[in-house]
Amino acid sequence: MSPPNSLTNTFHRDTYPAIWPTKPSLSQAGRTVLITGGGRGIGFEIARSFAKASASRIILVGRRTSVLEEAVEKLRKEFISKDNSAPTTEFISRLTDLGTDSSISALWDFLNSRNIFVRVLVLNAAHVTPWGPDTLEMDKQDLMEAFDVNVGGNFLMAKKFVKQVSRPLRPTGPEQLNLINISTANIHMMPLPNQTPYATSKSAFTTLIGRIADERPVEDVQIISFNPGALYSETAANFFEESYYKWDEMALPADYAVWAASPEASWLHGRFVWAHWDVDELKAEILKRLQEEKGFLRVAVQGLPEFDFGGLRVAPYTRG
């Protein structure tokens, strides 16, 4: 039986055939993929999945040089070519702090100077606040540090990504991009106690990226946000013992990220979903609702009727 928060009868906790990155329809061949927070945990596993999908180049960015170098070395060894001459995918790393505008600009200046065109951006890095006091007992700085990274940093990364200097043109317009936002279940559930900065900043960015999706057709940039699940990551280990909970397997959100960056997921443009929901069941059951309800699976206040704004009929975020 599926949990009450599942939109599908099947609720996955591990990867499954529909999202296996080795499926030909999910191939990332010829693509450069950039993953923030790619040195460890889910970011590292996402890199592995994109390599399995034959991505040509994978760029890991983060704040710790030693962690990034170790991750790149592991990936190069795992994805060595059959003749052991070179990795089948190029792996590089770049020190980047998403809380600093100049660091983000330096990253994209570096990529543009080398004519590196990023086709897929995975926004995985996040500022996670430690367990703290009740909301009104915390310092403003604690709140703003989370917003600087989880909203401001991710916004600037998304902007630089879409407006790449080296973005090639097709006969019908710019080369399509894929933007994956690793969000959290906290944006629509009662958040974990004392996690206000994390929950509210992640909710704010998921709202923001949804607005960008409204302004950009899927043919320009395909945008999908998803909850990766309950993962026993380095961050989780700071708060919980591994025996505390039945954790999801890292392969589930890692492979899901590859699926979300494929044409198979285009119908979810601008939406927020859970990696646990079976993709085939989900499409069969809710595609019509997605077409009819503009606000379904988006972050917004629901339930108000449309109103007149100076002669302009303004509809709520419910029916399109």
C-alpha positions as CSV (number, residue, x, y, z in Angstrom):
1,M,0.0,0.0,0.0
2,S,1.3,3.4,-0.9
3,P,1.8,6.2,1.7
4,P,-1.0,8.8,1.9
5,N,1.4,11.4,0.4
6,S,1.9,9.4,-2.8
7,L,0.1,10.3,-6.1
8,T,0.8,6.7,-7.4
9,N,0.0,3.3,-6.1
10,T,3.6,2.3,-6.5
11,F,5.9,4.1,-4.0
12,H,9.6,3.5,-4.8
13,R,12.5,3.6,-2.4
14,D,15.1,2.4,-4.8
15,T,15.7,2.8,-8.5
16,Y,13.6,0.9,-11.1
17,P,13.7,0.1,-14.8
18,A,11.7,3.1,-16.1
19,I,14.4,5.5,-14.8
20,W,17.6,3.4,-15.3
21,P,20.2,5.8,-16.8
22,T,21.3,3.1,-19.2
23,K,18.0,3.2,-21.1
24,P,18.7,4.5,-24.6
25,S,15.9,7.0,-24.3
26,L,17.6,8.6,-21.3
27,S,21.0,8.9,-23.0
28,Q,23.0,12.0,-22.1
29,A,25.6,11.5,-24.8
30,G,27.2,14.7,-26.0
31,R,26.0,16.7,-23.0
32,T,27.9,18.6,-20.4
33,V,26.3,18.3,-16.9
34,L,27.1,20.6,-14.0
35,I,26.2,19.5,-10.5
36,T,26.4,21.8,-7.5
37,G,27.3,20.1,-4.2
38,G,28.7,17.2,-6.3
39,G,31.5,16.0,-4.1
40,R,29.6,13.8,-1.8
41,G,26.2,12.3,-1.0
42,I,23.4,12.7,-3.5
43,G,25.4,15.1,-5.7
44,F,28.1,12.4,-6.1
45,E,25.5,9.7,-6.9
46,I,23.8,12.0,-9.4
47,A,27.2,12.4,-11.1
48,R,27.5,8.6,-11.3
49,S,24.1,8.2,-12.8
50,F,24.8,10.8,-15.5
51,A,28.1,9.0,-16.3
52,K,26.1,5.7,-16.7
53,A,23.9,7.7,-19.1
54,S,27.0,8.5,-21.2
55,A,27.3,12.2,-20.4
56,S,30.4,13.5,-22.2
57,R,31.5,15.8,-19.4
58,I,30.5,16.2,-15.8
59,I,31.5,19.2,-13.7
60,L,31.3,19.0,-10.0
61,V,31.3,22.2,-8.0
62,G,31.5,22.7,-4.2
63,R,33.3,24.5,-1.4
64,R,35.9,21.9,-0.4
65,T,38.8,21.2,-2.7
66,S,39.8,17.9,-1.1
67,V,36.3,16.5,-1.4
68,L,35.9,17.5,-5.0
69,E,39.3,16.0,-6.0
70,E,38.5,12.8,-4.2
71,A,35.2,12.5,-6.0
72,V,36.7,13.2,-9.4
73,E,39.3,10.6,-8.8
74,K,36.7,7.9,-7.8
75,L,34.6,8.7,-10.8
76,R,37.6,8.5,-13.2
77,K,38.5,5.1,-11.9
78,E,35.0,3.8,-12.1
79,F,34.2,5.0,-15.6
80,I,37.5,4.1,-17.3
81,S,37.2,3.1,-20.9
82,K,37.3,-0.6,-22.0
83,D,40.9,-0.3,-23.2
84,N,41.8,1.5,-19.9
85,S,43.2,4.4,-21.9
86,A,40.9,7.2,-20.5
87,P,37.6,7.7,-18.7
88,T,34.5,7.4,-21.0
89,T,33.3,10.6,-19.4
90,E,35.4,13.7,-18.6
91,F,35.2,14.7,-15.0
92,I,36.4,18.1,-13.7
93,S,35.8,20.0,-10.6
94,R,35.6,23.7,-9.7
95,L,35.7,25.4,-6.3
96,T,32.5,27.5,-6.0
97,D,30.7,29.1,-3.1
98,L,27.0,29.5,-3.9
99,G,26.7,32.1,-1.1
100,T,29.1,34.5,-3.0
101,D,28.1,36.2,-6.2
102,S,31.7,36.7,-7.3
103,S,32.5,33.0,-6.9
104,I,29.5,32.1,-9.1
105,S,30.5,34.6,-11.7
106,A,34.0,33.3,-11.7
107,L,32.7,29.8,-12.4
108,W,30.7,30.8,-15.5
109,D,33.5,33.1,-16.7
110,F,35.8,30.1,-16.5
111,L,33.4,27.9,-18.5
112,N,32.7,30.6,-21.1
113,S,36.4,31.3,-21.6
114,R,36.8,27.6,-22.5
115,N,33.7,27.5,-24.7
116,I,32.2,24.9,-22.4
117,F,28.4,24.8,-23.0
118,V,26.5,23.3,-20.1
119,R,23.4,21.5,-21.2
120,V,22.2,20.2,-17.8
121,L,22.3,22.1,-14.5
122,V,21.5,20.2,-11.3
123,L,21.0,22.5,-8.4
124,N,21.8,20.2,-5.5
125,A,23.9,22.2,-3.0
126,A,22.0,23.6,-0.1
127,H,22.6,25.5,3.1
128,V,21.1,23.3,5.8
129,T,20.8,25.0,9.2
130,P,21.6,23.0,12.4
131,W,18.9,22.3,14.8
132,G,18.2,25.5,16.6
133,P,15.7,27.5,18.6
134,D,12.1,28.3,17.8
135,T,11.7,30.6,14.8
136,L,11.4,33.9,16.7
137,E,14.3,33.0,18.9
138,M,16.8,32.7,16.1
139,D,19.0,35.4,14.7
140,K,18.1,37.1,11.4
141,Q,21.6,36.1,10.1
142,D,20.7,32.4,10.4
143,L,17.7,33.0,8.2
144,M,19.5,35.1,5.7
145,E,22.4,32.7,5.3
146,A,20.0,30.0,4.1
147,F,18.3,32.4,1.7
148,D,21.6,33.7,0.3
149,V,22.5,30.2,-0.8
150,N,19.2,28.4,-1.3
151,V,17.5,31.3,-3.1
152,G,20.1,33.9,-4.1
153,G,22.9,31.5,-5.1
154,N,20.6,29.1,-7.0
155,F,18.9,32.0,-8.8
156,L,22.2,33.4,-10.0
157,M,23.3,29.9,-11.1
158,A,20.1,29.5,-13.0
159,K,20.4,32.9,-14.6
160,K,24.0,32.3,-15.7
161,F,23.0,28.9,-17.0
162,V,20.2,30.1,-19.2
163,K,22.1,33.1,-20.5
164,Q,25.3,31.3,-21.4
165,V,27.5,33.2,-23.8
166,S,28.5,29.9,-25.6
167,R,24.9,28.7,-25.9
168,P,24.6,27.4,-29.5
169,L,21.6,28.1,-31.8
170,R,19.4,25.6,-33.6
171,P,17.4,26.4,-36.7
172,T,14.4,26.9,-34.4
173,G,16.2,28.8,-31.7
174,P,18.7,28.3,-28.8
175,E,19.8,24.8,-27.8
176,Q,17.4,23.3,-25.2
177,L,18.6,23.2,-21.6
178,N,17.6,21.1,-18.7
179,L,17.5,22.5,-15.2
180,I,16.9,20.1,-12.2
181,N,16.1,21.6,-8.8
182,I,16.7,19.2,-5.9
183,S,14.1,20.4,-3.5
184,T,12.6,18.8,-0.4
185,A,9.4,17.4,1.0
186,N,9.6,20.2,3.6
187,I,8.2,22.7,1.2
188,H,4.7,21.3,1.5
189,M,4.6,19.3,4.7
190,M,4.9,20.3,8.3
191,P,8.7,20.9,8.5
192,L,11.0,19.2,10.8
193,P,11.3,21.2,14.1
194,N,13.7,24.1,14.1
195,Q,14.3,23.9,10.4
196,T,12.6,27.1,9.4
197,P,15.5,28.7,7.4
198,Y,16.0,25.5,5.4
199,A,12.3,24.8,4.8
200,T,11.2,28.4,3.9
201,S,14.2,29.1,1.7
202,K,13.8,25.9,-0.3
203,S,10.1,26.6,-0.6
204,A,10.9,30.1,-1.9
205,F,13.3,28.9,-4.6
206,T,10.9,26.2,-5.7
207,T,8.3,28.9,-6.1
208,L,10.8,31.1,-8.0
209,I,11.9,28.4,-10.4
210,G,8.3,27.7,-11.1
211,R,7.8,31.3,-12.1
212,I,10.8,31.0,-14.4
213,A,9.2,27.9,-16.0
214,D,6.1,30.0,-16.7
215,E,8.2,32.5,-18.6
216,R,10.3,29.9,-20.5
217,P,8.8,27.3,-22.7
218,V,10.0,23.7,-22.3
219,E,11.6,23.9,-25.7
220,D,14.0,26.6,-24.3
221,V,14.7,25.2,-20.8
222,Q,13.0,22.2,-19.2
223,I,12.7,22.8,-15.5
224,I,11.7,20.2,-12.9
225,S,11.9,20.3,-9.1
226,F,11.7,17.1,-7.0
227,N,11.9,15.8,-3.5
228,P,14.9,13.3,-3.5
229,G,13.6,11.4,-0.5
230,A,15.0,10.6,3.0
231,L,18.7,9.9,2.4
232,Y,21.3,9.1,4.9
233,S,23.8,11.7,3.7
234,E,26.7,13.4,5.4
235,T,24.3,16.1,6.5
236,A,21.7,13.6,7.8
237,A,24.4,11.9,9.8
238,N,25.0,15.1,11.7
239,F,21.5,14.8,13.2
240,F,20.5,11.1,13.1
241,E,21.8,7.7,13.8
242,E,21.5,5.4,10.7
243,S,19.2,3.1,12.6
244,Y,16.8,6.0,13.3
245,Y,14.8,5.6,10.0
246,K,14.4,3.4,7.0
247,W,16.3,5.5,4.6
248,D,15.8,5.6,0.8
249,E,18.5,4.4,-1.5
250,M,20.6,7.0,-3.1
251,A,20.2,5.4,-6.5
252,L,16.5,6.5,-6.6
253,P,17.0,10.3,-6.8
254,A,20.3,9.9,-8.7
255,D,18.7,8.0,-11.5
256,Y,15.5,10.1,-11.3
257,A,17.6,13.2,-12.0
258,V,18.7,11.7,-15.3
259,W,15.1,10.8,-16.2
260,A,14.1,14.4,-15.3
261,A,16.7,15.7,-17.7
262,S,15.3,13.7,-20.6
263,P,12.5,14.3,-23.1
264,E,10.5,11.7,-21.3
265,A,9.9,14.1,-18.4
266,S,9.0,17.2,-20.5
267,W,5.3,17.0,-19.4
268,L,6.4,17.9,-15.9
269,H,7.9,21.2,-16.9
270,G,7.7,23.7,-14.0
271,R,6.3,21.1,-11.5
272,F,7.4,19.7,-8.2
273,V,7.2,16.0,-7.7
274,W,8.6,13.2,-5.5
275,A,11.2,10.8,-6.8
276,H,9.2,8.0,-5.1
277,W,6.3,8.3,-7.4
278,D,6.3,5.8,-10.3
279,V,6.8,7.9,-13.4
280,D,4.6,5.7,-15.7
281,E,1.7,5.6,-13.3
282,L,2.0,9.3,-12.6
283,K,1.8,10.3,-16.3
284,A,-1.2,7.9,-16.8
285,E,-3.1,9.2,-13.8
286,I,-2.5,13.0,-13.7
287,L,-1.5,14.2,-17.2
288,K,-5.0,15.6,-17.9
289,R,-5.0,17.3,-14.5
290,L,-1.7,19.0,-15.2
291,Q,-3.1,20.3,-18.5
292,E,-6.2,21.7,-16.8
293,E,-4.8,23.0,-13.5
294,K,-2.0,25.5,-13.9
295,G,-1.2,25.4,-10.2
296,F,-1.2,21.6,-9.7
297,L,2.1,20.5,-8.2
298,R,3.3,24.0,-7.9
299,V,4.0,26.1,-4.8
300,A,1.4,28.8,-4.4
301,V,-1.7,29.8,-2.4
302,Q,-4.7,27.9,-4.0
303,G,-8.5,28.3,-3.9
304,L,-9.2,32.0,-4.8
305,P,-11.4,33.0,-7.7
306,E,-10.1,35.1,-10.6
307,F,-10.4,38.9,-10.2
308,D,-10.4,42.1,-12.2
309,F,-7.2,44.1,-12.0
310,G,-7.7,47.3,-13.9
311,G,-9.6,45.5,-16.7
312,L,-7.2,42.6,-16.7
313,R,-8.7,39.3,-15.7
314,V,-6.2,37.7,-13.3
315,A,-6.6,34.0,-12.6
316,P,-5.3,32.3,-9.5
317,Y,-2.7,29.6,-9.7
318,T,-5.3,26.9,-10.1
319,R,-6.8,26.5,-13.5
320,G,-5.0,27.5,-16.7
